Amino acid sequence: MVELAAEENILRIDWVKFAFGLIALAVVYFFVARKAVPKVMKVLDERHDAIEGGIERAQRAETEAEEIRQQYREKLEEAHREYAQELEKAKEQRAAIIAEAREEAQVEARRIVEAAQAQIEADRQQAFVQLRGEIGSLSTELAGRIVGETLSDSAAQNRVVDRFLEELEQSESTEQAEVR
């Protein structure tokens, strides 16, 4: 057995098998290099482009989102400013309307008071004229009874009435002065 083992050297190369293996390896290498590697490289490049493109698209989308967010903030701030301005205008208008309404109410109140005072004065004058006429007729009648003759002359009647009213006013003012 040692002899057999000496003759069978496992390290010895069988050149036929070696050549056949080398040719088979070259054929496999050729097909893999020509067909499989380009397809794999193409798929890898597409994936690389998709990943890089996805990252770029994500960055662009993020940039656009930030720009839109900034625009939104600016518009929101502008809307707040406009709201504050409109609110201030509304307050000013409200104050102006209230002031105008107060002024109109005061003017109307003054007009009503003046009209009432004028009406009171007219009623007082009318009452005074009416009272004077009644007092005149009563005083003329009284004077006629006292004197014993009728005062048919209107001038005489007016003099008697005026004198009677003057005496009446003097007596009233004297009484008022004493009360004070």
C-alpha positions in Angstrom: 0.0 0.0 0.0 2.8 2.3 0.5 3.7 1.6 -3.0 0.3 2.5 -4.2 0.3 5.6 -2.2 3.6 6.5 -3.6 2.4 6.1 -7.1 -0.8 8.0 -6.5 0.4 11.5 -5.7 -2.5 13.6 -4.7 -0.6 16.7 -5.4 0.0 15.7 -9.0 -1.9 17.7 -11.5 -3.9 16.0 -14.3 -3.3 18.4 -17.1 -6.4 17.3 -19.1 -8.7 18.0 -16.2 -6.8 21.2 -15.5 -7.2 22.4 -19.1 -10.9 21.3 -19.2 -11.5 23.1 -15.9 -9.7 26.2 -17.1 -11.7 26.3 -20.3 -14.9 25.8 -18.3 -13.9 28.6 -15.9 -13.1 30.9 -18.9 -16.5 30.1 -20.5 -18.4 30.7 -17.2 -16.3 33.9 -16.6 -17.1 35.1 -20.1 -20.8 34.6 -19.7 -20.9 36.0 -16.2 -18.7 39.0 -17.3 -20.7 39.7 -20.5 -24.2 38.9 -19.4 -24.7 38.8 -15.6 -22.3 41.5 -14.4 -23.8 44.3 -16.7 -27.3 43.4 -15.5 -26.2 43.3 -11.9 -24.3 46.6 -12.4 -27.3 48.1 -14.1 -29.6 47.1 -11.2 -27.0 48.4 -8.7 -26.7 51.7 -10.6 -30.5 52.0 -10.8 -30.8 51.3 -7.1 -27.9 53.8 -6.4 -29.7 56.4 -8.6 -33.0 55.7 -6.9 -31.5 56.0 -3.5 -29.5 59.2 -4.4 -32.5 60.6 -6.3 -34.7 59.8 -3.3 -32.4 61.6 -1.0 -32.2 64.5 -3.3 -36.0 64.5 -3.7 -36.4 64.3 0.0 -34.0 67.2 0.5 -35.8 69.2 -2.2 -39.2 68.4 -0.6 -37.8 69.3 2.8 -36.5 72.6 1.4 -39.9 73.3 -0.3 -41.7 72.4 2.9 -39.5 74.8 4.8 -40.2 77.5 2.3 -44.0 76.8 2.4 -43.8 76.8 6.2 -42.0 80.2 6.2 -44.6 81.6 3.7 -47.3 80.3 6.0 -45.7 81.9 9.0 -45.4 85.2 7.1 -49.0 85.1 5.9 -50.2 84.2 9.4 -48.2 87.1 10.9 -49.7 89.4 8.2 -53.2 88.1 9.0 -52.5 88.8 12.7 -51.4 92.4 11.9 -54.4 92.9 9.6 -56.7 91.6 12.3 -55.1 93.9 14.9 -55.5 96.9 12.5 -59.1 96.0 11.7 -59.8 95.6 15.4 -58.3 99.0 16.2 -60.3 100.5 13.3 -63.5 98.9 14.7 -62.7 100.3 18.2 -62.1 103.8 16.8 -65.4 103.5 14.7 -67.2 102.3 17.8 -65.9 105.2 19.8 -66.8 107.7 17.1 -70.3 106.3 16.7 -70.8 106.4 20.5 -69.5 110.0 20.6 -71.7 111.0 17.7 -74.7 109.3 19.3 -74.0 111.1 22.6 -73.7 114.4 20.8 -76.9 113.8 18.9 -78.7 112.8 22.1 -77.4 116.0 23.9 -78.5 118.1 20.9 -81.9 116.4 20.9 -82.2 116.8 24.7 -81.3 120.5 24.5 -83.8 120.9 21.7 -86.5 119.2 23.7 -85.7 121.2 26.8 -85.7 124.4 24.9 -89.0 123.5 23.2 -90.4 122.6 26.6 -89.2 125.9 28.1 -90.6 127.8 25.2 -93.9 126.0 25.6 -93.9 126.6 29.4 -93.1 130.3 28.7 -95.9 130.5 26.2 -98.3 128.7 28.5 -97.3 131.1 31.3 -97.8 134.1 29.1 -101.2 132.8 28.0 -102.1 132.1 31.6 -100.9 135.5 32.7 -103.0 137.2 30.0 -106.0 135.1 30.9 -105.5 135.7 34.6 -105.0 139.4 34.0 -108.2 139.5 32.0 -110.1 137.6 34.8 -108.5 139.7 37.5 -109.3 142.8 35.5 -113.0 141.8 35.2 -113.2 140.8 38.8 -111.4 143.9 40.1 -113.6 146.1 37.9 -116.7 144.3 39.2 -115.3 144.6 42.8 -114.3 148.2 42.3 -117.8 148.9 40.9 -119.4 147.4 43.9 -117.1 149.2 46.3 -117.4 152.6 44.5 -121.0 152.0 43.7 -120.7 152.8 40.0 -119.8 150.7 37.0 -116.6 151.3 35.2 -117.7 151.1 31.6 -114.7 153.0 30.2 -112.0 150.5 29.1 -109.2 152.9 29.8 -110.5 153.4 33.4 -110.8 149.6 33.7 -107.2 149.2 32.6 -105.9 151.8 35.0 -107.8 150.2 37.9 -106.5 146.7 36.9 -102.9 147.9 36.5 -103.0 149.6 39.9 -104.5 146.6 41.6 -101.9 144.3 40.1 -99.0 146.6 41.1 -100.3 146.7 44.6 -100.7 142.9 44.6 -97.1 142.4 43.3 -95.7 144.8 45.9 -97.5 143.0 48.7 -96.1 139.6 47.4 -92.5 140.9 47.1 -92.8 142.4 50.6 -94.0 139.0 52.0 -91.2 137.1 50.2 -88.6 139.5 51.6 -90.0 139.0 55.1 -89.9 135.2 54.7 -86.2 135.3 53.7 
